[in-house]
Amino acid sequence: MTKKKAPEDLLKVGRTSLYKPEYCDIALDLGKKGKSMTQMAAHFNVDKETVKNWTRDYPEFLAAFTRAMTFSQGWWEDQGQAGLSNRDFNAPLWHKNVASRFREDYTDRKEVTGANGGPVAVANVDLRGLSDADLTTMQALLGKASEAK
């Protein structure tokens, strides 16, 4: 006689997770060395998506991983600070690295405003009343404007 599966067992699909609780401490150690999520995934012999899934499925790993990323950013900032006294320090390369790793804190942002710092004006144009010749002219002008960028 075959044993019936419980409803919660029917929802379980796929392989068993490769996650191990000791990965929390390992992630923290790797973060303290400035490692990225990709480098951590490689260390655990999994892909980045698996690490993301672990942060979703294991609250203790989410906490450790979040702290590890803070440690990683701190490591990179320490490298930049130490480089300030070194003539051979490649500041543009360092900045590009931290800007790609820690976008929220290091990406240059440009604010766009309208006239006198106000909102950007948006105009709605109804093209239905234009003749074919006018539409052709407008299309040519828009094409030249986009080429100029």
Secondary structure as a PSIPRED ss2 file (coil, helix, strand):
# PSIPRED VFORMAT (PSIPRED V4.0)

   1 M C   1.000  0.000  0.000
   2 T C   1.000  0.000  0.000
   3 K C   1.000  0.000  0.000
   4 K C   1.000  0.000  0.000
   5 K C   1.000  0.000  0.000
   6 A C   1.000  0.000  0.000
   7 P H   0.000  1.000  0.000
   8 E H   0.000  1.000  0.000
   9 D H   0.000  1.000  0.000
  10 L H   0.000  1.000  0.000
  11 L C   1.000  0.000  0.000
  12 K C   1.000  0.000  0.000
  13 V C   1.000  0.000  0.000
  14 G C   1.000  0.000  0.000
  15 R C   1.000  0.000  0.000
  16 T C   1.000  0.000  0.000
  17 S C   1.000  0.000  0.000
  18 L C   1.000  0.000  0.000
  19 Y C   1.000  0.000  0.000
  20 K C   1.000  0.000  0.000
  21 P C   1.000  0.000  0.000
  22 E C   1.000  0.000  0.000
  23 Y H   0.000  1.000  0.000
  24 C H   0.000  1.000  0.000
  25 D H   0.000  1.000  0.000
  26 I H   0.000  1.000  0.000
  27 A H   0.000  1.000  0.000
  28 L H   0.000  1.000  0.000
  29 D H   0.000  1.000  0.000
  30 L H   0.000  1.000  0.000
  31 G H   0.000  1.000  0.000
  32 K H   0.000  1.000  0.000
  33 K C   1.000  0.000  0.000
  34 G C   1.000  0.000  0.000
  35 K C   1.000  0.000  0.000
  36 S C   1.000  0.000  0.000
  37 M H   0.000  1.000  0.000
  38 T H   0.000  1.000  0.000
  39 Q H   0.000  1.000  0.000
  40 M H   0.000  1.000  0.000
  41 A H   0.000  1.000  0.000
  42 A H   0.000  1.000  0.000
  43 H H   0.000  1.000  0.000
  44 F H   0.000  1.000  0.000
  45 N C   1.000  0.000  0.000
  46 V C   1.000  0.000  0.000
  47 D C   1.000  0.000  0.000
  48 K H   0.000  1.000  0.000
  49 E H   0.000  1.000  0.000
  50 T H   0.000  1.000  0.000
  51 V H   0.000  1.000  0.000
  52 K H   0.000  1.000  0.000
  53 N H   0.000  1.000  0.000
  54 W H   0.000  1.000  0.000
  55 T H   0.000  1.000  0.000
  56 R H   0.000  1.000  0.000
  57 D H   0.000  1.000  0.000
  58 Y C   1.000  0.000  0.000
  59 P H   0.000  1.000  0.000
  60 E H   0.000  1.000  0.000
  61 F H   0.000  1.000  0.000
  62 L H   0.000  1.000  0.000
  63 A H   0.000  1.000  0.000
  64 A H   0.000  1.000  0.000
  65 F H   0.000  1.000  0.000
  66 T H   0.000  1.000  0.000
  67 R H   0.000  1.000  0.000
  68 A H   0.000  1.000  0.000
  69 M H   0.000  1.000  0.000
  70 T H   0.000  1.000  0.000
  71 F H   0.000  1.000  0.000
  72 S H   0.000  1.000  0.000
  73 Q H   0.000  1.000  0.000
  74 G H   0.000  1.000  0.000
  75 W H   0.000  1.000  0.000
  76 W H   0.000  1.000  0.000
  77 E H   0.000  1.000  0.000
  78 D H   0.000  1.000  0.000
  79 Q H   0.000  1.000  0.000
  80 G H   0.000  1.000  0.000
  81 Q H   0.000  1.000  0.000
  82 A H   0.000  1.000  0.000
  83 G H   0.000  1.000  0.000
  84 L C   1.000  0.000  0.000
  85 S C   1.000  0.000  0.000
  86 N C   1.000  0.000  0.000
  87 R C   1.000  0.000  0.000
  88 D C   1.000  0.000  0.000
  89 F C   1.000  0.000  0.000
  90 N C   1.000  0.000  0.000
  91 A H   0.000  1.000  0.000
  92 P H   0.000  1.000  0.000
  93 L H   0.000  1.000  0.000
  94 W H   0.000  1.000  0.000
  95 H H   0.000  1.000  0.000
  96 K H   0.000  1.000  0.000
  97 N H   0.000  1.000  0.000
  98 V H   0.000  1.000  0.000
  99 A H   0.000  1.000  0.000
 100 S H   0.000  1.000  0.000
 101 R H   0.000  1.000  0.000
 102 F C   1.000  0.000  0.000
 103 R H   0.000  1.000  0.000
 104 E H   0.000  1.000  0.000
 105 D H   0.000  1.000  0.000
 106 Y H   0.000  1.000  0.000
 107 T C   1.000  0.000  0.000
 108 D C   1.000  0.000  0.000
 109 R C   1.000  0.000  0.000
 110 K C   1.000  0.000  0.000
 111 E C   1.000  0.000  0.000
 112 V C   1.000  0.000  0.000
 113 T C   1.000  0.000  0.000
 114 G C   1.000  0.000  0.000
 115 A H   0.000  1.000  0.000
 116 N H   0.000  1.000  0.000
 117 G H   0.000  1.000  0.000
 118 G C   1.000  0.000  0.000
 119 P C   1.000  0.000  0.000
 120 V C   1.000  0.000  0.000
 121 A C   1.000  0.000  0.000
 122 V C   1.000  0.000  0.000
 123 A C   1.000  0.000  0.000
 124 N C   1.000  0.000  0.000
 125 V C   1.000  0.000  0.000
 126 D C   1.000  0.000  0.000
 127 L H   0.000  1.000  0.000
 128 R H   0.000  1.000  0.000
 129 G H   0.000  1.000  0.000
 130 L C   1.000  0.000  0.000
 131 S C   1.000  0.000  0.000
 132 D H   0.000  1.000  0.000
 133 A H   0.000  1.000  0.000
 134 D H   0.000  1.000  0.000
 135 L H   0.000  1.000  0.000
 136 T H   0.000  1.000  0.000
 137 T H   0.000  1.000  0.000
 138 M H   0.000  1.000  0.000
 139 Q H   0.000  1.000  0.000
 140 A H   0.000  1.000  0.000
 141 L H   0.000  1.000  0.000
 142 L H   0.000  1.000  0.000
 143 G H   0.000  1.000  0.000
 144 K H   0.000  1.000  0.000
 145 A H   0.000  1.000  0.000
 146 S H   0.000  1.000  0.000
 147 E H   0.000  1.000  0.000
 148 A H   0.000  1.000  0.000
 149 K C   1.000  0.000  0.000
